[in-house]
Amino acid sequence: MENQKAAQQTQSADIEGEGNHTADRRYREGVQRSVKDGKIEQHAEEAAEALDGPEGDALREAQEATRRGRPS
């Protein structure tokens, strides 16, 4: 019974309601760090290289799936 309660508490702690607030906060903090550190151009170049590289097709497929509302 104790293990069952602990598992339920862990599961409910992972559920954040509408949207994942933890992921949103991490994303926003990462964007702020990138802007503050002046790495926007560097990240843009890395993204362009990735699109031109071997993973380009998979990245474009993921982008298109996201546009259609489906996670990749």
C-alpha distance (Angstrom), angle and dihedral (degrees) to the residues before:
residue distance angle dihedral
M1 . . .
E2 3.83 . .
N3 3.82 91.7 .
Q4 3.79 90.7 49.7
K5 3.81 91.9 53.3
A6 3.79 91.8 47.7
A7 3.81 90.9 50.7
Q8 3.80 91.7 49.4
Q9 3.81 91.8 49.6
T10 3.80 91.3 50.1
Q11 3.80 91.9 48.9
S12 3.79 94.4 48.6
A13 3.81 90.4 47.7
D14 3.83 88.6 58.9
I15 3.80 93.1 52.1
E16 3.78 110.3 85.9
G17 3.79 103.2 178.1
E18 3.79 118.0 -126.3
G19 3.77 106.2 14.4
N20 3.74 129.0 -11.8
H21 3.79 104.4 -81.8
T22 3.79 93.2 -174.4
A23 3.80 93.0 54.8
D24 3.79 90.6 44.7
R25 3.79 91.9 51.9
R26 3.83 92.2 48.0
Y27 3.80 91.1 49.0
R28 3.81 93.2 49.8
E29 3.80 92.0 46.6
G30 3.80 90.0 50.7
V31 3.79 91.7 50.7
Q32 3.79 91.1 48.8
R33 3.82 90.8 49.7
S34 3.79 91.5 49.7
V35 3.80 92.4 50.1
K36 3.80 92.8 44.5
D37 3.81 92.2 48.0
G38 3.81 91.4 48.0
K39 3.80 93.5 -122.9
I40 3.80 98.0 134.3
E41 3.81 94.5 105.7
Q42 3.80 91.3 45.1
H43 3.81 92.0 51.8
A44 3.81 91.6 46.0
E45 3.81 90.5 53.1
E46 3.81 91.4 47.7
A47 3.81 90.4 50.6
A48 3.80 92.0 49.7
E49 3.81 90.6 49.5
A50 3.80 90.8 49.2
L51 3.82 91.0 52.1
D52 3.80 89.9 51.2
G53 3.80 92.9 44.9
P54 3.80 133.9 76.7
E55 3.81 93.3 -75.4
G56 3.82 93.2 52.9
D57 3.80 95.9 100.6
A58 3.81 92.3 50.1
L59 3.81 91.2 47.9
R60 3.81 92.2 51.0
E61 3.82 90.8 47.6
A62 3.81 90.4 51.3
Q63 3.80 90.5 48.4
E64 3.79 92.0 51.0
A65 3.82 92.3 46.6
T66 3.80 89.3 52.2
R67 3.80 90.8 50.9
R68 3.80 88.5 54.4
G69 3.79 90.4 50.6
R70 3.78 97.4 -106.3
P71 3.79 121.0 119.7
S72 3.77 113.7 -126.1
